Amino acid sequence: MPEHILMDGAAIARMLTRLSHEVVERNRGTEGLCLLGIPRRGEIVAHRIAALIKKFYAAEPPCAGIDIGLYRDDLVSGYFVPDAAKNSLGFSVDGKNVVLCDDVLHTGRSVRAAIEAIFDLGRPAKVMLLVLCDRGGREMPVSPDFVGKNVPTSRKEFIDVSLVEIEGEDSLGILQDGKRVK
């Protein structure tokens, strides 16, 4: 369990509802919208946002996970070329307004990798970033368009996101001194 709980399941549900409405409002409707999530938790967030859009707007934007493993700057070498075919989404991103979803934004490196993966699949009209939690500490020029909660943290603190699909409950908390206690 996190040492300090910031949001419980009910608060996360309200946050996701708010974010789903913000996405549709910023997109001026659901036309041309698709959602991509960075596995594991970002993909779950994307599917939850898509389900809420379906519930409130009777529209089903395409939604999928996008594998960024091949695009991480700590894995790429001169002998290793990413294979975009690994990211078969089942729909095209060409001309779409893509909402890239993740659970926690910190350095921005995962987002950079995801953007590279998206552009290997096509040319979207726009890419917007949705995160449950922005903890600061950027190493890349990345800024989210949709933020559930801003939680500035020190290097000794970590954001712990638990989702019912993985941990059996929804919560967002801070772990102190780099110790992940479950």
Secondary structure, 3 states (H helix, E strand, C coil): CCCEEEECHHHHHHHHHHHHHHHHHHHCCCCCEEEEECCCHHHHHHHHHHHHHHHHHCCCCCEEECCCHHHCCCCCCCCCCCCHHHCCCCCCCCCCEEEEEEEEECCCHHHHHHHHHHHHHCCCCEEEEEEEEECCCCCCCCCCCEEEEECCCCCCCEEEEECHHHHCCCEEEEECCCCCCC
